[in-house]
Amino acid sequence: MPGVYHKRGVRFQYPENWQLDEAEADQNSVTVYSPCGAFWSVVWRDPSEDPHVLAVEALQTIKQEYAETESEPTTETLAGHEISGFDVSFYYLDLISTALIRGFRTPTASCLVLCQAEDREFRDLEAVFQAMTASLMKP
């Protein structure tokens, strides 16, 4: 049975064996960590804020943190919604990490989702990340 986060107008499902971290909930964000160290994070803002601007800001932050960063803009359809953002790769501790940055609007918020894992783990977790993001889009 999946875990469910449902607070402050935001609702999503996550795997029951992942750890929920609300330490920055006052910042309108929450992160869920997998047992292997990968994570999925959502930040929500007023619906009037442009989700693409949030995605660009997140990409700039990653590029400042990691010197060797490659990124590619992307658009995809998930749960019947078109969402855009960036696919990102960078080196961390001699490993390649992959991150997805996605921005979109729900009826109540502009959302930014960032999910990240070491490259080999990412392939196994990508469907989980997508399912979590899709559950966030459901009314």
Residue pairs with C-beta under 8 A, 6 or more apart in sequence:
1 16
2 13
2 14
2 15
2 16
3 13
3 14
3 15
3 16
3 18
3 20
3 32
4 11
4 12
4 13
4 14
5 11
5 12
5 13
5 14
5 20
5 30
5 32
7 25
8 25
8 28
8 44
9 44
9 108
9 109
10 30
10 42
10 44
10 108
10 109
10 136
11 135
11 136
11 138
12 42
12 132
12 133
12 135
12 136
13 131
13 132
13 135
14 20
14 32
14 40
14 132
15 34
15 128
17 35
18 32
18 33
18 34
18 35
19 32
19 33
20 30
20 31
20 32
21 30
21 31
21 32
21 33
22 30
24 30
24 31
27 43
28 43
28 44
28 45
29 41
29 42
29 43
29 44
30 41
30 42
31 39
31 40
31 41
31 42
32 39
32 40
32 41
32 132
33 39
34 117
34 121
34 125
34 128
36 117
36 118
36 121
37 117
37 118
37 121
38 115
38 116
38 117
38 118
38 121
38 122
38 125
39 115
39 116
39 117
40 113
40 114
40 115
40 128
40 129
40 132
40 133
41 113
41 114
41 115
42 111
42 112
42 113
42 136
43 54
43 111
43 112
43 114
44 106
44 108
44 109
44 110
44 111
44 112
45 54
45 109
45 110
45 111
45 112
46 109
46 110
47 105
47 106
47 107
47 108
47 109
47 110
48 110
49 110
50 103
50 110
51 84
51 103
51 104
51 105
51 110
51 111
51 112
52 84
52 103
53 103
54 103
54 110
54 112
55 84
55 85
55 86
55 101
55 102
55 103
55 112
58 86
58 101
58 112
58 114
59 71
59 86
59 88
59 101
62 69
62 71
62 88
62 90
62 99
62 101
63 69
63 71
66 90
66 91
66 92
68 90
68 91
69 88
69 89
69 90
70 88
70 89
70 90
71 86
71 87
71 88
71 89
72 86
72 87
72 88
73 84
73 85
73 86
74 84
74 85
74 86
74 87
75 82
75 83
75 84
76 82
76 83
76 84
76 102
77 83
78 102
78 130
78 133
78 134
78 137
79 133
79 134
79 137
79 138
80 137
81 104
81 137
82 104
83 102
83 103
83 104
83 133
84 102
84 103
84 104
85 100
85 101
85 102
85 103
85 113
86 100
86 101
87 98
87 99
87 100
88 98
88 99
88 100
88 101
89 96
89 97
89 98
89 99
89 119
90 96
90 97
90 99
91 97
95 118
95 119
96 118
96 119
97 116
97 117
97 118
97 119
97 122
98 116
98 117
98 118
98 119
98 122
99 114
99 115
99 116
100 113
100 114
100 115
100 116
100 129
101 112
101 113
101 114
102 112
102 113
102 114
102 133
103 110
103 111
103 112
103 113
104 110
104 111
104 113
104 137
105 111
106 136
106 137
107 139
111 136
113 133
113 136
115 125
115 129
115 132
115 133
116 122
117 125
